């Protein structure tokens, strides 16, 4: 087990790396102001360094969200997940999303206009930052 020093003043603890046969486990314990999470845990395959699991932990120690990747395949020389399972806990409910990636292309040519910038005036008000709303109400923000 190796410990690394905290990155900034908001980090109370630090990163722990545990090496088991065939697996690396990293857990960063963070208590940032205003964050509901206290830790992020990542498990990597010991031979390939590909991610197996990613979890966020609550102050109670309970896993709030986990993503698991079971199998990878190589597409144009790049390891790509075949499937991913995401589990989310919301109160007493457990939700699960299963993704299967079948037709994957690495760096395909895309039309130049595929990603259009979102116009500020078309963002629903509930998704806007309070600072931007205040500036908009004062007439300082344009669309």
NORLIN-V387490 format. One record per pair of residues at least 12 apart in sequence whose ideal C-beta (glycine too) atoms are under 6 Angstrom apart, sorted by the first residue. I is the first residue (numbers start at 0). J is the second residue. D is the distance in Angstrom with one decimal. If there is no record, write none. Layout:
BEGIN
i & j & d
I & J & D
I & J & D
END
This chain:
BEGIN
i & j & d
0 & 15 & 6.0
0 & 17 & 5.5
1 & 16 & 4.9
9 & 31 & 4.3
9 & 32 & 6.0
10 & 29 & 5.5
11 & 30 & 4.2
12 & 28 & 3.6
14 & 27 & 4.7
21 & 45 & 4.2
22 & 45 & 4.9
23 & 43 & 4.4
23 & 45 & 5.9
24 & 42 & 5.2
25 & 41 & 4.7
26 & 38 & 5.8
26 & 40 & 4.6
27 & 39 & 5.1
36 & 55 & 4.8
37 & 56 & 5.9
37 & 58 & 5.1
38 & 56 & 4.1
39 & 55 & 5.7
40 & 54 & 4.4
41 & 53 & 5.4
49 & 71 & 5.7
49 & 78 & 5.7
50 & 68 & 6.0
52 & 67 & 5.1
53 & 66 & 4.6
63 & 88 & 5.8
64 & 87 & 5.1
65 & 86 & 4.9
66 & 85 & 4.9
67 & 84 & 4.8
68 & 80 & 4.6
68 & 83 & 5.2
69 & 82 & 6.0
74 & 103 & 5.2
74 & 105 & 5.4
75 & 105 & 4.3
77 & 105 & 5.0
79 & 103 & 5.1
82 & 99 & 4.8
83 & 98 & 4.7
84 & 97 & 5.3
118 & 142 & 5.6
119 & 142 & 5.3
120 & 142 & 3.7
END
